[in-house]
Amino acid sequence: MTPSPPPYRHRSGPLRLLDRHRRLVASLLTALAVLCAVLVLRPPPEPVTRVLAAARDLDASAPLSEDDLVPLALAGRAAPDGALSPGDRAAGMSLNAPVRRGEVLTDARLSDPPALPYGADMVAVPVRVADPGMVGLLSPGRRVDVLAAAGAAGADPFGGPTARSGPAVEVVGDRPVLSVPDEEGGGGEGGALVVIAATREEARALAGHAPSSRLSVTIRG
């Protein structure tokens, strides 16, 4: 007796679709395998470093402001050593040479003004104090007033009476001492030198009094 054939089973739709397009599916799988191999063998992307660059051509005549600098993204190896990042303090510092627009700022390009810790508008001002002994009592961080007495005591060159100094006026008040230079010879020209932090206007006032007045200081603390 001849055995009867097995009953016919209908194949599902996805299997019939796969049979119909198996060449296309094989090509896609091959391309996917090649892509995976390329991604595995390709080196990882270089890290990006964010730095500060000049927003325009800058000279060294004025301290830097925040508007003078812009952030710039560079590949890790392209960033120079000592490059400043957006989190670094740069505003208020001074350039030691001009820079071009787009140039990356490094620590070698900047000089730290000695008066900057006391304010962005402060400058270091040398003051020639008439009494060297008073300067010997000063040290960095002490706060002083600078006084100017008009006229200088001494004999009249034409044999007249001795000139008298006028009343002292305060030129600068409550300013910090930055340094007390150790001058060779102990006295410089007519006194001793002390460097204080002051505003630009105060620096001009001190320069105006220096030629014709005796400068002295009082110590606040």
PyMOL commands that set and color helices and strands:
alter all, ss='L'
color gray80, all
select helices_A, chain A and resi 13-20+22-41+66-68+76-78+107-109+116-118+132-135+200-209
alter helices_A, ss='H'
color red, helices_A
select strands_A, chain A and resi 48-54+69-75+94-95+110-111+122-129+143-150+168-179+192-199+213-219
alter strands_A, ss='S'
color yellow, strands_A
deselect
rebuild
show_as cartoon
